[in-house]
Amino acid sequence: MPIVTLTISHLDAGKKRALAEGFTKVAAEATGIPEEKFIVIFDEKPRDSIAVGGKLLADQ
């Protein structure tokens, strides 16, 4: 089973649903693998655990 993993700061359930549906649809179309075979994992990190350009997201 193919796995799509997204590492991101916190998302609400509605955004996760939309992303899971979108990722699954696009990946299935691109690969020819049926949608029901895909697993989507949200690896959520707190904003104080992610830095961009040397600055924590929590500080931006």
C-alpha positions in Angstrom: 0.0 0.0 0.0 1.4 3.4 -0.9 1.8 5.9 1.9 1.7 9.7 1.5 3.2 11.5 4.6 2.8 15.2 5.2 4.9 16.8 8.0 3.2 20.1 9.0 2.2 22.2 12.0 -1.3 21.6 13.4 -4.3 21.4 11.0 -7.9 21.2 11.9 -9.9 18.1 10.9 -11.6 19.8 7.9 -8.3 20.7 6.3 -6.9 17.2 6.9 -10.0 15.7 5.2 -9.6 17.9 2.2 -5.9 17.2 1.9 -6.4 13.4 2.3 -9.0 13.4 -0.4 -6.9 15.6 -2.7 -3.6 13.7 -2.2 -5.4 10.3 -2.7 -7.2 11.4 -5.9 -4.1 12.9 -7.5 -1.8 10.0 -6.5 -4.3 7.4 -7.7 -4.6 9.2 -11.1 -0.9 9.6 -11.5 0.0 6.0 -10.5 -3.0 4.0 -11.7 -3.3 2.5 -8.2 -6.8 2.4 -6.8 -7.6 5.2 -4.3 -8.6 2.6 -1.6 -5.0 1.4 -1.5 -3.5 4.8 -0.4 -2.7 5.6 3.2 -2.3 9.3 4.2 -0.4 10.2 7.4 -0.3 13.6 9.0 2.9 14.0 11.0 2.0 17.1 13.0 4.8 19.1 14.7 4.3 22.1 17.0 5.2 25.5 15.6 8.1 25.7 18.0 9.6 22.6 16.5 9.8 23.9 12.9 12.2 26.6 11.7 12.3 28.3 8.3 15.2 30.6 7.4 16.6 30.1 10.9 13.4 31.4 12.7 10.9 29.3 14.5 7.4 29.4 13.1 6.2 30.1 16.6 8.2 33.4 16.5 6.8 34.5 13.2 
